[in-house]
């Protein structure tokens, strides 16, 4: 039996295996030669960028809440 190994985790597999029994990676054979590169079923997650407008909105909202609280307390004559 011609054993092969998983290109993703290195586990030894029987020659008829289509998937790795440990990590589940697909075992692809190109012209009788196992793939040298690991097959990633899921691409790496994209880095999310925080929008400048979103940050400005949050800051202005916080300033608005503080200003509203100050005006409320000044109108009703309550001490902070």
C-alpha positions as a Markdown table, in Angstrom:
| # | Residue | x | y | z |
|---|---|---|---|---|
| 1 | Unk | 0.0 | 0.0 | 0.0 |
| 2 | Unk | 1.4 | 3.4 | -1.0 |
| 3 | Unk | 0.8 | 5.7 | 1.9 |
| 4 | Unk | 0.6 | 9.4 | 1.5 |
| 5 | Unk | 0.4 | 12.2 | 4.1 |
| 6 | Unk | -1.9 | 15.2 | 4.5 |
| 7 | Unk | -0.4 | 18.4 | 3.2 |
| 8 | Unk | -2.3 | 20.4 | 5.9 |
| 9 | Unk | -1.4 | 18.6 | 9.1 |
| 10 | Unk | 1.1 | 15.9 | 8.0 |
| 11 | Unk | -1.0 | 12.8 | 9.1 |
| 12 | Unk | -0.1 | 9.6 | 7.3 |
| 13 | Unk | -3.1 | 8.4 | 5.2 |
| 14 | Unk | -3.9 | 5.4 | 3.1 |
| 15 | Unk | -3.4 | 5.9 | -0.7 |
| 16 | Unk | -7.2 | 5.7 | -1.4 |
| 17 | Unk | -8.0 | 8.5 | 1.1 |
| 18 | Unk | -9.8 | 11.6 | -0.3 |
| 19 | Unk | -10.0 | 13.5 | 3.0 |
| 20 | Unk | -7.7 | 13.6 | 6.1 |
| 21 | Unk | -9.1 | 11.7 | 9.0 |
| 22 | Unk | -7.6 | 14.2 | 11.5 |
| 23 | Unk | -8.1 | 17.7 | 10.1 |
| 24 | Unk | -10.7 | 17.0 | 7.4 |
| 25 | Unk | -8.6 | 18.6 | 4.6 |
| 26 | Unk | -9.3 | 17.4 | 1.1 |
| 27 | Unk | -6.5 | 15.4 | -0.3 |
| 28 | Unk | -6.0 | 16.3 | -4.0 |
| 29 | Unk | -3.9 | 14.4 | -6.3 |
| 30 | Unk | -2.5 | 16.1 | -9.4 |
| 31 | Unk | -1.3 | 13.6 | -12.0 |
| 32 | Unk | -0.6 | 11.0 | -9.3 |
| 33 | Unk | 1.4 | 13.4 | -7.2 |
| 34 | Unk | -0.1 | 14.7 | -3.9 |
| 35 | Unk | -0.6 | 18.4 | -3.6 |
| 36 | Unk | 2.4 | 20.2 | -2.0 |
| 37 | Unk | 0.3 | 23.1 | -0.8 |
| 38 | Unk | -2.4 | 22.8 | 1.9 |
| 39 | Unk | -5.9 | 23.2 | 0.8 |
| 40 | Unk | -7.7 | 25.8 | 3.0 |
| 41 | Unk | -11.4 | 25.4 | 2.9 |
| 42 | Unk | -11.9 | 28.9 | 4.5 |
| 43 | Unk | -9.9 | 31.9 | 3.4 |
| 44 | Unk | -8.5 | 34.1 | 6.2 |
| 45 | Unk | -11.0 | 36.7 | 7.5 |
| 46 | Unk | -10.6 | 40.1 | 6.0 |
| 47 | Unk | -9.6 | 42.8 | 8.4 |
| 48 | Unk | -12.5 | 45.2 | 9.0 |
| 49 | Unk | -11.6 | 48.9 | 8.9 |
| 50 | Unk | -13.5 | 51.3 | 11.1 |
| 51 | Unk | -15.0 | 54.1 | 9.2 |
| 52 | Unk | -13.9 | 57.7 | 10.1 |
| 53 | Unk | -17.6 | 58.8 | 9.8 |
| 54 | Unk | -18.6 | 56.1 | 12.3 |
| 55 | Unk | -16.0 | 57.3 | 14.8 |
| 56 | Unk | -17.0 | 61.0 | 14.4 |
| 57 | Unk | -20.7 | 60.0 | 14.9 |
| 58 | Unk | -19.9 | 58.2 | 18.2 |
| 59 | Unk | -17.9 | 61.2 | 19.5 |
| 60 | Unk | -20.6 | 63.7 | 18.5 |
| 61 | Unk | -23.2 | 61.5 | 20.1 |
| 62 | Unk | -21.2 | 61.4 | 23.4 |
| 63 | Unk | -20.7 | 65.1 | 23.3 |
| 64 | Unk | -24.5 | 65.6 | 22.7 |
| 65 | Unk | -25.4 | 63.4 | 25.7 |
| 66 | Unk | -23.1 | 65.2 | 28.0 |
| 67 | Unk | -24.3 | 68.7 | 26.7 |
| 68 | Unk | -27.9 | 67.6 | 27.2 |
| 69 | Unk | -27.2 | 66.4 | 30.7 |
| 70 | Unk | -25.5 | 69.7 | 31.6 |
| 71 | Unk | -28.4 | 71.8 | 30.1 |
| 72 | Unk | -30.9 | 69.6 | 32.0 |
| 73 | Unk | -29.2 | 70.1 | 35.3 |
| 74 | Unk | -28.7 | 73.8 | 34.8 |
| 75 | Unk | -32.3 | 74.4 | 33.8 |
| 76 | Unk | -33.7 | 72.6 | 36.8 |
| 77 | Unk | -31.2 | 74.2 | 39.2 |
| 78 | Unk | -29.7 | 70.9 | 40.3 |
| 79 | Unk | -26.0 | 70.7 | 41.3 |
| 80 | Unk | -23.7 | 68.4 | 39.4 |
